[in-house]
Amino acid sequence: MKLFIGFIVFLGSSTIAFSQQFQIRDSKVELPRLSQPLYVIDGKAMPDLIRSKTDSTKMISPISEINFGDIEKIEIIKDESAVLAYGDAGKNGVVKITMKKH
């Protein structure tokens, strides 16, 4: 079974439409590889999805459970610099997050 999801975002006078198609197999949703940046938190490259700390049945973005008050610095690396530093994993850019040391 294929599932189509779409939504529209209104930004002032601009409108952006997004859509994505998902393939469902064996009652599980198989998410397509999206053009997401590589997230690096305290020097560690994060996978696209991690298991939620609050609900172990859910897979979420690695940054969704970060307390933003604990962030010391965020750096964005893009283009050739990202690929040189992180190889093919950095081709969609890199978001480097440095957490505050407690």
Biopython code that builds the backbone (N, CA, C, O; Angstrom):
import numpy as np
from Bio.PDB.StructureBuilder import StructureBuilder

atoms = [
    (1, "MET", "N", (0.842, -1.162, 0.000)),
    (1, "MET", "CA", (0.000, 0.000, 0.000)),
    (1, "MET", "C", (0.895, 1.234, 0.000)),
    (1, "MET", "O", (1.902, 1.289, 0.706)),
    (2, "LYS", "N", (0.513, 2.215, -0.797)),
    (2, "LYS", "CA", (1.250, 3.467, -0.814)),
    (2, "LYS", "C", (0.423, 4.527, -0.125)),
    (2, "LYS", "O", (-0.798, 4.575, -0.272)),
    (3, "LEU", "N", (1.096, 5.376, 0.629)),
    (3, "LEU", "CA", (0.459, 6.450, 1.373)),
    (3, "LEU", "C", (1.055, 7.760, 0.902)),
    (3, "LEU", "O", (2.277, 7.898, 0.843)),
    (4, "PHE", "N", (0.211, 8.726, 0.566)),
    (4, "PHE", "CA", (0.665, 10.028, 0.114)),
    (4, "PHE", "C", (0.325, 11.051, 1.182)),
    (4, "PHE", "O", (-0.824, 11.145, 1.612)),
    (5, "ILE", "N", (1.315, 11.817, 1.610)),
    (5, "ILE", "CA", (1.111, 12.850, 2.624)),
    (5, "ILE", "C", (1.576, 14.174, 2.032)),
    (5, "ILE", "O", (2.648, 14.256, 1.432)),
    (6, "GLY", "N", (0.764, 15.201, 2.205)),
    (6, "GLY", "CA", (1.145, 16.516, 1.717)),
    (6, "GLY", "C", (0.679, 17.588, 2.679)),
    (6, "GLY", "O", (-0.270, 17.382, 3.436)),
    (7, "PHE", "N", (1.344, 18.734, 2.651)),
    (7, "PHE", "CA", (0.910, 19.863, 3.458)),
    (7, "PHE", "C", (1.401, 21.150, 2.829)),
    (7, "PHE", "O", (2.310, 21.151, 1.999)),
    (8, "ILE", "N", (0.788, 22.236, 3.236)),
    (8, "ILE", "CA", (1.115, 23.559, 2.696)),
    (8, "ILE", "C", (1.546, 24.459, 3.842)),
    (8, "ILE", "O", (0.927, 24.458, 4.906)),
    (9, "VAL", "N", (2.604, 25.224, 3.626)),
    (9, "VAL", "CA", (3.104, 26.173, 4.620)),
    (9, "VAL", "C", (2.945, 27.576, 4.042)),
    (9, "VAL", "O", (3.357, 27.839, 2.913)),
    (10, "PHE", "N", (2.348, 28.471, 4.820)),
    (10, "PHE", "CA", (2.175, 29.852, 4.406)),
    (10, "PHE", "C", (3.193, 30.716, 5.145)),
    (10, "PHE", "O", (3.201, 30.750, 6.375)),
    (11, "LEU", "N", (4.047, 31.409, 4.406)),
    (11, "LEU", "CA", (5.062, 32.286, 4.982)),
    (11, "LEU", "C", (4.835, 33.686, 4.431)),
    (11, "LEU", "O", (5.337, 34.036, 3.363)),
    (12, "GLY", "N", (4.077, 34.477, 5.169)),
    (12, "GLY", "CA", (3.772, 35.825, 4.689)),
    (12, "GLY", "C", (3.047, 35.753, 3.368)),
    (12, "GLY", "O", (1.954, 35.191, 3.294)),
    (13, "SER", "N", (3.633, 36.314, 2.320)),
    (13, "SER", "CA", (2.992, 36.297, 1.002)),
    (13, "SER", "C", (3.403, 35.082, 0.179)),
    (13, "SER", "O", (2.929, 34.916, -0.945)),
    (14, "SER", "N", (4.284, 34.220, 0.721)),
    (14, "SER", "CA", (4.744, 33.038, -0.008)),
    (14, "SER", "C", (4.031, 31.788, 0.480)),
    (14, "SER", "O", (3.685, 31.677, 1.657)),
    (15, "THR", "N", (3.819, 30.867, -0.416)),
    (15, "THR", "CA", (3.215, 29.587, -0.082)),
    (15, "THR", "C", (4.148, 28.485, -0.564)),
    (15, "THR", "O", (4.609, 28.507, -1.705)),
    (16, "ILE", "N", (4.425, 27.518, 0.312)),
    (16, "ILE", "CA", (5.284, 26.398, -0.034)),
    (16, "ILE", "C", (4.489, 25.127, 0.162)),
    (16, "ILE", "O", (3.876, 24.949, 1.214)),
    (17, "ALA", "N", (4.477, 24.239, -0.815)),
    (17, "ALA", "CA", (3.758, 22.968, -0.710)),
    (17, "ALA", "C", (4.774, 21.831, -0.627)),
    (17, "ALA", "O", (5.752, 21.812, -1.375)),
    (18, "PHE", "N", (4.544, 20.897, 0.271)),
    (18, "PHE", "CA", (5.394, 19.735, 0.433)),
    (18, "PHE", "C", (4.550, 18.484, 0.221)),
    (18, "PHE", "O", (3.371, 18.454, 0.576)),
    (19, "SER", "N", (5.150, 17.469, -0.351)),
    (19, "SER", "CA", (4.451, 16.189, -0.450)),
    (19, "SER", "C", (5.478, 15.078, -0.375)),
    (19, "SER", "O", (6.636, 15.259, -0.750)),
    (20, "GLN", "N", (5.046, 13.933, 0.110)),
    (20, "GLN", "CA", (5.941, 12.794, 0.237)),
    (20, "GLN", "C", (5.122, 11.522, 0.100)),
    (20, "GLN", "O", (3.996, 11.447, 0.591)),
    (21, "GLN", "N", (5.680, 10.536, -0.558)),
    (21, "GLN", "CA", (5.011, 9.254, -0.719)),
    (21, "GLN", "C", (5.745, 8.222, 0.126)),
    (21, "GLN", "O", (6.975, 8.177, 0.125)),
    (22, "PHE", "N", (4.998, 7.397, 0.842)),
    (22, "PHE", "CA", (5.559, 6.374, 1.712)),
    (22, "PHE", "C", (5.104, 5.007, 1.241)),
    (22, "PHE", "O", (3.977, 4.860, 0.766)),
    (23, "GLN", "N", (5.952, 4.016, 1.363)),
    (23, "GLN", "CA", (5.606, 2.641, 1.028)),
    (23, "GLN", "C", (5.375, 1.883, 2.339)),
    (23, "GLN", "O", (6.253, 1.847, 3.201)),
    (24, "ILE", "N", (4.199, 1.282, 2.484)),
    (24, "ILE", "CA", (3.880, 0.528, 3.698)),
    (24, "ILE", "C", (4.024, -0.954, 3.400)),
    (24, "ILE", "O", (3.416, -1.463, 2.459)),
    (25, "ARG", "N", (4.829, -1.654, 4.202)),
    (25, "ARG", "CA", (5.055, -3.082, 4.054)),
    (25, "ARG", "C", (4.952, -3.730, 5.422)),
    (25, "ARG", "O", (5.535, -3.247, 6.393)),
    (26, "ASP", "N", (4.221, -4.807, 5.495)),
    (26, "ASP", "CA", (4.095, -5.568, 6.749)),
    (26, "ASP", "C", (3.726, -4.677, 7.921)),
    (26, "ASP", "O", (4.311, -4.801, 8.998)),
    (27, "SER", "N", (2.773, -3.786, 7.735)),
    (27, "SER", "CA", (2.264, -2.878, 8.769)),
    (27, "SER", "C", (3.313, -1.918, 9.303)),
    (27, "SER", "O", (3.118, -1.328, 10.365)),
    (28, "LYS", "N", (4.410, -1.750, 8.600)),
    (28, "LYS", "CA", (5.440, -0.802, 9.009)),
    (28, "LYS", "C", (5.600, 0.227, 7.900)),
    (28, "LYS", "O", (5.443, -0.093, 6.722)),
    (29, "VAL", "N", (5.904, 1.436, 8.268)),
    (29, "VAL", "CA", (6.107, 2.493, 7.281)),
    (29, "VAL", "C", (7.585, 2.553, 6.947)),
    (29, "VAL", "O", (8.432, 2.671, 7.832)),
    (30, "GLU", "N", (7.879, 2.471, 5.677)),
    (30, "GLU", "CA", (9.252, 2.571, 5.210)),
    (30, "GLU", "C", (9.461, 3.994, 4.707)),
    (30, "GLU", "O", (8.933, 4.366, 3.659)),
    (31, "LEU", "N", (10.223, 4.784, 5.442)),
    (31, "LEU", "CA", (10.428, 6.189, 5.088)),
    (31, "LEU", "C", (11.504, 6.314, 4.016)),
    (31, "LEU", "O", (12.557, 5.685, 4.118)),
    (32, "PRO", "N", (11.253, 7.108, 3.004)),
    (32, "PRO", "CA", (12.274, 7.314, 1.976)),
    (32, "PRO", "C", (13.423, 8.151, 2.536)),
    (32, "PRO", "O", (13.246, 8.899, 3.497)),
    (33, "ARG", "N", (14.582, 8.020, 1.934)),
    (33, "ARG", "CA", (15.750, 8.806, 2.332)),
    (33, "ARG", "C", (15.511, 10.252, 1.895)),
    (33, "ARG", "O", (15.398, 10.529, 0.701)),
    (34, "LEU", "N", (15.437, 11.150, 2.836)),
    (34, "LEU", "CA", (15.192, 12.558, 2.539)),
    (34, "LEU", "C", (16.511, 13.304, 2.468)),
    (34, "LEU", "O", (17.536, 12.802, 2.929)),
    (35, "SER", "N", (16.495, 14.476, 1.906)),
    (35, "SER", "CA", (17.698, 15.289, 1.784)),
    (35, "SER", "C", (17.899, 16.087, 3.066)),
    (35, "SER", "O", (17.763, 17.310, 3.071)),
    (36, "GLN", "N", (18.214, 15.406, 4.127)),
    (36, "GLN", "CA", (18.419, 16.037, 5.422)),
    (36, "GLN", "C", (19.910, 16.296, 5.636)),
    (36, "GLN", "O", (20.751, 15.567, 5.110)),
    (37, "PRO", "N", (20.234, 17.328, 6.403)),
    (37, "PRO", "CA", (21.644, 17.548, 6.725)),
    (37, "PRO", "C", (22.120, 16.490, 7.721)),
    (37, "PRO", "O", (21.320, 15.812, 8.366)),
    (38, "LEU", "N", (23.419, 16.372, 7.825)),
    (38, "LEU", "CA", (24.021, 15.512, 8.842)),
    (38, "LEU", "C", (24.056, 16.310, 10.136)),
    (38, "LEU", "O", (24.541, 17.442, 10.150)),
    (39, "TYR", "N", (23.555, 15.743, 11.217)),
    (39, "TYR", "CA", (23.621, 16.390, 12.525)),
    (39, "TYR", "C", (24.800, 15.805, 13.285)),
    (39, "TYR", "O", (24.934, 14.587, 13.397)),
    (40, "VAL", "N", (25.654, 16.680, 13.808)),
    (40, "VAL", "CA", (26.810, 16.275, 14.604)),
    (40, "VAL", "C", (26.650, 16.941, 15.961)),
    (40, "VAL", "O", (26.681, 18.167, 16.067)),
    (41, "ILE", "N", (26.480, 16.128, 17.001)),
    (41, "ILE", "CA", (26.276, 16.651, 18.349)),
    (41, "ILE", "C", (27.487, 16.292, 19.193)),
    (41, "ILE", "O", (27.798, 15.116, 19.387)),
    (42, "ASP", "N", (28.166, 17.317, 19.694)),
    (42, "ASP", "CA", (29.397, 17.156, 20.481)),
    (42, "ASP", "C", (30.398, 16.231, 19.784)),
    (42, "ASP", "O", (31.000, 15.359, 20.410)),
    (43, "GLY", "N", (30.562, 16.440, 18.478)),
    (43, "GLY", "CA", (31.541, 15.693, 17.703)),
    (43, "GLY", "C", (31.091, 14.329, 17.226)),
    (43, "GLY", "O", (31.847, 13.653, 16.529)),
    (44, "LYS", "N", (29.893, 13.901, 17.573)),
    (44, "LYS", "CA", (29.400, 12.585, 17.187)),
    (44, "LYS", "C", (28.330, 12.724, 16.104)),
    (44, "LYS", "O", (27.303, 13.368, 16.318)),
    (45, "ALA", "N", (28.577, 12.115, 14.934)),
    (45, "ALA", "CA", (27.593, 12.132, 13.853)),
    (45, "ALA", "C", (26.382, 11.318, 14.280)),
    (45, "ALA", "O", (26.519, 10.190, 14.752)),
    (46, "MET", "N", (25.212, 11.886, 14.114)),
    (46, "MET", "CA", (23.976, 11.242, 14.538)),
    (46, "MET", "C", (23.304, 10.546, 13.355)),
    (46, "MET", "O", (23.410, 11.009, 12.219)),
    (47, "PRO", "N", (22.606, 9.422, 13.623)),
    (47, "PRO", "CA", (21.831, 8.791, 12.554)),
    (47, "PRO", "C", (20.621, 9.657, 12.216)),
    (47, "PRO", "O", (20.289, 10.581, 12.959)),
    (48, "ASP", "N", (19.965, 9.361, 11.100)),
    (48, "ASP", "CA", (18.789, 10.129, 10.694)),
    (48, "ASP", "C", (17.679, 10.030, 11.733)),
    (48, "ASP", "O", (17.004, 11.018, 12.024)),
    (49, "LEU", "N", (17.492, 8.841, 12.290)),
    (49, "LEU", "CA", (16.443, 8.616, 13.286)),
    (49, "LEU", "C", (17.020, 7.867, 14.483)),
    (49, "LEU", "O", (17.892, 7.010, 14.337)),
    (50, "ILE", "N", (16.517, 8.206, 15.669)),
    (50, "ILE", "CA", (16.890, 7.491, 16.892)),
    (50, "ILE", "C", (15.621, 7.089, 17.616)),
    (50, "ILE", "O", (14.552, 7.637, 17.345)),
    (51, "ARG", "N", (15.725, 6.138, 18.534)),
    (51, "ARG", "CA", (14.571, 5.721, 19.328)),
    (51, "ARG", "C", (14.278, 6.790, 20.382)),
    (51, "ARG", "O", (15.193, 7.272, 21.050)),
    (52, "SER", "N", (13.025, 7.154, 20.528)),
    (52, "SER", "CA", (12.613, 8.169, 21.484)),
    (52, "SER", "C", (12.900, 7.720, 22.914)),
    (52, "SER", "O", (12.694, 6.555, 23.255)),
    (53, "LYS", "N", (13.374, 8.639, 23.744)),
    (53, "LYS", "CA", (13.614, 8.323, 25.156)),
    (53, "LYS", "C", (12.307, 8.189, 25.922)),
    (53, "LYS", "O", (12.236, 7.453, 26.906)),
    (54, "THR", "N", (11.270, 8.899, 25.476)),
    (54, "THR", "CA", (9.988, 8.879, 26.190)),
    (54, "THR", "C", (9.039, 7.807, 25.688)),
    (54, "THR", "O", (8.148, 7.387, 26.426)),
    (55, "ASP", "N", (9.207, 7.347, 24.441)),
    (55, "ASP", "CA", (8.352, 6.297, 23.880)),
    (55, "ASP", "C", (9.216, 5.435, 22.976)),
    (55, "ASP", "O", (9.456, 5.792, 21.822)),
    (56, "SER", "N", (9.681, 4.310, 23.484)),
    (56, "SER", "CA", (10.636, 3.478, 22.761)),
    (56, "SER", "C", (10.069, 2.865, 21.481)),
    (56, "SER", "O", (10.810, 2.245, 20.719)),
    (57, "THR", "N", (8.773, 3.028, 21.235)),
    (57, "THR", "CA", (8.189, 2.495, 20.002)),
    (57, "THR", "C", (8.285, 3.499, 18.864)),
    (57, "THR", "O", (7.958, 3.164, 17.726)),
    (58, "LYS", "N", (8.726, 4.722, 19.142)),
    (58, "LYS", "CA", (8.790, 5.771, 18.124)),
    (58, "LYS", "C", (10.229, 6.062, 17.731)),
    (58, "LYS", "O", (11.129, 6.078, 18.572)),
    (59, "MET", "N", (10.430, 6.291, 16.438)),
    (59, "MET", "CA", (11.716, 6.729, 15.922)),
    (59, "MET", "C", (11.575, 8.218, 15.604)),
    (59, "MET", "O", (10.604, 8.636, 14.973)),
    (60, "ILE", "N", (12.557, 9.019, 16.050)),
    (60, "ILE", "CA", (12.467, 10.474, 15.931)),
    (60, "ILE", "C", (13.793, 11.057, 15.438)),
    (60, "ILE", "O", (14.804, 10.359, 15.367)),
    (61, "SER", "N", (13.770, 12.328, 15.103)),
    (61, "SER", "CA", (14.980, 13.041, 14.724)),
    (61, "SER", "C", (15.894, 13.145, 15.942)),
    (61, "SER", "O", (15.403, 13.320, 17.058)),
    (62, "PRO", "N", (17.198, 13.044, 15.759)),
    (62, "PRO", "CA", (18.116, 13.117, 16.905)),
    (62, "PRO", "C", (18.089, 14.449, 17.642)),
    (62, "PRO", "O", (18.516, 14.518, 18.795)),
    (63, "ILE", "N", (17.600, 15.503, 17.009)),
    (63, "ILE", "CA", (17.578, 16.797, 17.687)),
    (63, "ILE", "C", (16.248, 17.091, 18.367)),
    (63, "ILE", "O", (16.119, 18.105, 19.054)),
    (64, "SER", "N", (15.258, 16.223, 18.188)),
    (64, "SER", "CA", (13.925, 16.533, 18.713)),
    (64, "SER", "C", (13.836, 16.455, 20.240)),
    (64, "SER", "O", (12.925, 17.043, 20.822)),
    (65, "GLU", "N", (14.741, 15.759, 20.893)),
    (65, "GLU", "CA", (14.694, 15.669, 22.353)),
    (65, "GLU", "C", (15.771, 16.506, 23.031)),
    (65, "GLU", "O", (16.008, 16.358, 24.230)),
    (66, "ILE", "N", (16.423, 17.384, 22.272)),
    (66, "ILE", "CA", (17.437, 18.266, 22.851)),
    (66, "ILE", "C", (16.746, 19.409, 23.580)),
    (66, "ILE", "O", (15.798, 20.001, 23.064)),
    (67, "ASN", "N", (17.219, 19.712, 24.766)),
    (67, "ASN", "CA", (16.773, 20.906, 25.479)),
    (67, "ASN", "C", (17.575, 22.064, 24.889)),
    (67, "ASN", "O", (18.788, 22.148, 25.082)),
    (68, "PHE", "N", (16.898, 22.948, 24.177)),
    (68, "PHE", "CA", (17.606, 24.004, 23.469)),
    (68, "PHE", "C", (18.319, 24.969, 24.403)),
    (68, "PHE", "O", (19.214, 25.691, 23.963)),
    (69, "GLY", "N", (17.953, 25.005, 25.673)),
    (69, "GLY", "CA", (18.669, 25.811, 26.647)),
    (69, "GLY", "C", (20.042, 25.240, 26.976)),
    (69, "GLY", "O", (20.887, 25.936, 27.539)),
    (70, "ASP", "N", (20.269, 23.969, 26.624)),
    (70, "ASP", "CA", (21.552, 23.309, 26.879)),
    (70, "ASP", "C", (22.537, 23.457, 25.714)),
    (70, "ASP", "O", (23.656, 22.948, 25.783)),
    (71, "ILE", "N", (22.132, 24.146, 24.657)),
    (71, "ILE", "CA", (23.011, 24.319, 23.497)),
    (71, "ILE", "C", (23.927, 25.520, 23.717)),
    (71, "ILE", "O", (23.478, 26.624, 24.027)),
    (72, "GLU", "N", (25.227, 25.267, 23.546)),
    (72, "GLU", "CA", (26.213, 26.341, 23.650)),
    (72, "GLU", "C", (26.407, 27.032, 22.306)),
    (72, "GLU", "O", (26.493, 28.258, 22.239)),
    (73, "LYS", "N", (26.476, 26.225, 21.212)),
    (73, "LYS", "CA", (26.799, 26.786, 19.908)),
    (73, "LYS", "C", (26.244, 25.891, 18.807)),
    (73, "LYS", "O", (26.221, 24.667, 18.940)),
    (74, "ILE", "N", (25.795, 26.515, 17.713)),
    (74, "ILE", "CA", (25.371, 25.788, 16.517)),
    (74, "ILE", "C", (26.144, 26.360, 15.337)),
    (74, "ILE", "O", (26.199, 27.575, 15.142)),
    (75, "GLU", "N", (26.744, 25.460, 14.550)),
    (75, "GLU", "CA", (27.468, 25.864, 13.350)),
    (75, "GLU", "C", (26.836, 25.168, 12.147)),
    (75, "GLU", "O", (26.443, 24.005, 12.234)),
    (76, "ILE", "N", (26.742, 25.865, 11.051)),
    (76, "ILE", "CA", (26.242, 25.301, 9.804)),
    (76, "ILE", "C", (27.404, 25.236, 8.825)),
    (76, "ILE", "O", (28.068, 26.240, 8.568)),
    (77, "ILE", "N", (27.644, 24.054, 8.285)),
    (77, "ILE", "CA", (28.690, 23.865, 7.277)),
    (77, "ILE", "C", (27.981, 23.396, 6.013)),
    (77, "ILE", "O", (27.143, 22.496, 6.070)),
    (78, "LYS", "N", (28.309, 23.996, 4.879)),
    (78, "LYS", "CA", (27.619, 23.614, 3.656)),
    (78, "LYS", "C", (28.586, 23.521, 2.489)),
    (78, "LYS", "O", (29.758, 23.884, 2.581)),
    (79, "ASP", "N", (28.051, 23.025, 1.406)),
    (79, "ASP", "CA", (28.758, 22.929, 0.133)),
    (79, "ASP", "C", (30.024, 22.079, 0.257)),
    (79, "ASP", "O", (30.033, 21.066, 0.956)),
    (80, "GLU", "N", (31.083, 22.494, -0.420)),
    (80, "GLU", "CA", (32.321, 21.710, -0.466)),
    (80, "GLU", "C", (32.953, 21.529, 0.907)),
    (80, "GLU", "O", (33.567, 20.494, 1.168)),
    (81, "SER", "N", (32.816, 22.507, 1.780)),
    (81, "SER", "CA", (33.403, 22.403, 3.120)),
    (81, "SER", "C", (32.812, 21.236, 3.884)),
    (81, "SER", "O", (33.530, 20.528, 4.591)),
    (82, "ALA", "N", (31.508, 21.025, 3.752)),
    (82, "ALA", "CA", (30.839, 19.920, 4.453)),
    (82, "ALA", "C", (31.288, 18.580, 3.903)),
    (82, "ALA", "O", (31.514, 17.639, 4.664)),
    (83, "VAL", "N", (31.419, 18.486, 2.592)),
    (83, "VAL", "CA", (31.847, 17.232, 1.971)),
    (83, "VAL", "C", (33.308, 16.945, 2.317)),
    (83, "VAL", "O", (33.663, 15.796, 2.581)),
    (84, "LEU", "N", (34.154, 17.966, 2.318)),
    (84, "LEU", "CA", (35.565, 17.769, 2.679)),
    (84, "LEU", "C", (35.708, 17.298, 4.124)),
    (84, "LEU", "O", (36.535, 16.437, 4.424)),
    (85, "ALA", "N", (34.897, 17.867, 5.018)),
    (85, "ALA", "CA", (35.008, 17.527, 6.438)),
    (85, "ALA", "C", (34.340, 16.194, 6.784)),
    (85, "ALA", "O", (34.840, 15.463, 7.638)),
    (86, "TYR", "N", (33.210, 15.863, 6.131)),
    (86, "TYR", "CA", (32.414, 14.702, 6.536)),
    (86, "TYR", "C", (32.141, 13.706, 5.418)),
    (86, "TYR", "O", (31.361, 12.770, 5.595)),
    (87, "GLY", "N", (32.780, 13.901, 4.269)),
    (87, "GLY", "CA", (32.603, 12.969, 3.166)),
    (87, "GLY", "C", (31.193, 13.030, 2.603)),
    (87, "GLY", "O", (30.519, 14.054, 2.711)),
    (88, "ASP", "N", (30.751, 11.937, 2.005)),
    (88, "ASP", "CA", (29.441, 11.877, 1.360)),
    (88, "ASP", "C", (28.304, 12.156, 2.342)),
    (88, "ASP", "O", (27.249, 12.645, 1.938)),
    (89, "ALA", "N", (28.503, 11.855, 3.617)),
    (89, "ALA", "CA", (27.462, 12.104, 4.628)),
    (89, "ALA", "C", (27.167, 13.594, 4.771)),
    (89, "ALA", "O", (26.086, 13.963, 5.232)),
    (90, "GLY", "N", (28.103, 14.452, 4.386)),
    (90, "GLY", "CA", (27.923, 15.890, 4.505)),
    (90, "GLY", "C", (27.421, 16.567, 3.243)),
    (90, "GLY", "O", (27.392, 17.796, 3.173)),
    (91, "LYS", "N", (27.020, 15.781, 2.235)),
    (91, "LYS", "CA", (26.639, 16.381, 0.956)),
    (91, "LYS", "C", (25.400, 17.270, 1.042)),
    (91, "LYS", "O", (25.219, 18.144, 0.195)),
    (92, "ASN", "N", (24.538, 17.067, 2.051)),
    (92, "ASN", "CA", (23.363, 17.916, 2.235)),
    (92, "ASN", "C", (23.587, 18.963, 3.319)),
    (92, "ASN", "O", (22.632, 19.553, 3.826)),
    (93, "GLY", "N", (24.833, 19.191, 3.668)),
    (93, "GLY", "CA", (25.176, 20.152, 4.712)),
    (93, "GLY", "C", (25.320, 19.474, 6.066)),
    (93, "GLY", "O", (24.910, 18.327, 6.246)),
    (94, "VAL", "N", (25.893, 20.177, 6.991)),
    (94, "VAL", "CA", (26.144, 19.658, 8.341)),
    (94, "VAL", "C", (25.692, 20.696, 9.355)),
    (94, "VAL", "O", (25.987, 21.884, 9.219)),
    (95, "VAL", "N", (24.980, 20.241, 10.366)),
    (95, "VAL", "CA", (24.589, 21.083, 11.494)),
    (95, "VAL", "C", (25.384, 20.575, 12.689)),
    (95, "VAL", "O", (25.108, 19.499, 13.218)),
    (96, "LYS", "N", (26.375, 21.359, 13.110)),
    (96, "LYS", "CA", (27.207, 20.989, 14.271)),
    (96, "LYS", "C", (26.628, 21.657, 15.508)),
    (96, "LYS", "O", (26.487, 22.879, 15.555)),
    (97, "ILE", "N", (26.295, 20.852, 16.508)),
    (97, "ILE", "CA", (25.730, 21.371, 17.755)),
    (97, "ILE", "C", (26.694, 21.045, 18.885)),
    (97, "ILE", "O", (27.081, 19.893, 19.078)),
    (98, "THR", "N", (27.073, 22.073, 19.626)),
    (98, "THR", "CA", (27.932, 21.901, 20.798)),
    (98, "THR", "C", (27.066, 22.178, 22.026)),
    (98, "THR", "O", (26.486, 23.255, 22.165)),
    (99, "MET", "N", (26.992, 21.191, 22.909)),
    (99, "MET", "CA", (26.176, 21.321, 24.109)),
    (99, "MET", "C", (26.997, 21.976, 25.218)),
    (99, "MET", "O", (28.219, 21.837, 25.267)),
    (100, "LYS", "N", (26.303, 22.694, 26.113)),
    (100, "LYS", "CA", (26.970, 23.286, 27.276)),
    (100, "LYS", "C", (27.476, 22.171, 28.179)),
    (100, "LYS", "O", (26.832, 21.132, 28.322)),
    (101, "LYS", "N", (28.622, 22.396, 28.778)),
    (101, "LYS", "CA", (29.193, 21.421, 29.729)),
    (101, "LYS", "C", (28.664, 21.770, 31.107)),
    (101, "LYS", "O", (28.826, 22.901, 31.564)),
    (102, "HIS", "N", (28.039, 20.819, 31.772)),
    (102, "HIS", "CA", (27.470, 21.077, 33.109)),
    (102, "HIS", "C", (28.421, 20.643, 34.195)),
    (102, "HIS", "O", (28.112, 20.783, 35.378)),
]
sb = StructureBuilder()
sb.init_structure("model")
sb.init_model(0)
sb.init_chain("A")
sb.init_seg("    ")
for serial, (resi, resn, name, xyz) in enumerate(atoms, 1):
    if name == "N":
        sb.init_residue(resn, " ", resi, " ")
    sb.init_atom(name, np.array(xyz, "f"), 0.0, 1.0, " ", f" {name:<3s}", serial, name[0])
structure = sb.get_structure()
